[in-house]
Amino acid sequence: MSAMIERRIEGRTRDLGGFEVRRVLPAPRQRMVGPFIFFDQMGPAQFAPGQGIDVRPHPHIGLATVTYLFEGALRHQDSLGIDAVIRPGDVNWMTAGRGVVHSERTPPPERADGHALYGIQTWVALPEGQEDIAPAFHHHPAASLPDFERDGARFRLILGTAWGHEAPAEVFSPIFYLHGSLPAGAAARLDIEHDERAVYLVSGEATMDGEGLQPGEMAVLTPGSAPVLAAATESVVMLCGGTPLGKREIFWNFVASDADRLTQARADWSEAAAAGFPADGRFTLPAGETEHIPLPE
């Protein structure tokens, strides 16, 4: 393995009934990269007319979620009253804080016509002292994100700071998250100014200082290194990382710096479901939703 690469993480796939998810974080030997604690590739998938995604309402605590699409659309509804559709290049940034409930479904027009879905979902852990902040949601259209060229590659900054650019989303610790498009022959030096960094090859053929990367694989970079990412064919990459936050506990959709917070969240979700999700409780359903995902065993 190259001295520039500290660890490789092969994505684990799961078929959700015609829809494949590939997960790289958390991994057994690499729970996080910077504050990123969850990293899933959705698709690519093709849905026939009348079919689509239906992720029923479920809760989160102690994290922020970011959804980013290459193709398709997703409708987000949450207990804050937000109803927003995300499309390719946009950013949905939901801060769960002390607790939020949301659903993700295929919008009616796409469901009726048939559609493709392809994208990345990640969770970012919140630092201690901010795990219980008020939940919030922000939609940032593609046109609002820094889009720039470097070493022949095109980058869009989704979160945080990189190479002198800053994304519009309010973040809670030093972080960066980039979508990179490399034409064949491009060679970009990854001298990004953050403590922990990783590269995920979405598609194409690329090397890191001459060592090949596989699509669906994450390469965690050696601290302080500045490898060259070179594309043999047109390639798409996601780069992420930031300052590490320390150990985090994770159960289902909950993230916390101590296990007691997880225990309380589990009890609160079960009690809310048993009581019919009262409006004055910690967890309530999005407007118009009647379903929910039960707490797993």
Beta strands, then each sheet from edge to edge (+ up, - down):
strand 1: 5-10
strand 2: 12-15
strand 3: 20-25
strand 4: 36-47
strand 5: 54-60
strand 6: 63-71
strand 7: 74-78
strand 8: 83-86
strand 9: 91-95
strand 10: 100-105
strand 11: 115-125
strand 12: 136-140
strand 13: 147-150
strand 14: 153-162
strand 15: 165-166
strand 16: 175-182
strand 17: 187-189
strand 18: 196-203
strand 19: 206-208
strand 20: 211-213
strand 21: 217-221
strand 22: 228-231
strand 23: 235-242
strand 24: 249-251
strand 25: 254-256
sheet 1: 1+ 21- 18+ 23- 16+ 14- 13+
sheet 2: 1+ 21- 18+ 23- 16+ 14- 15+
sheet 3: 2+ 3- 4+ 11- 6+ 9- 12+
sheet 4: 5+ 10- 7+ 8-
sheet 5: 17+ 22- 19+ 20-
sheet 6: 24+ 25-
end
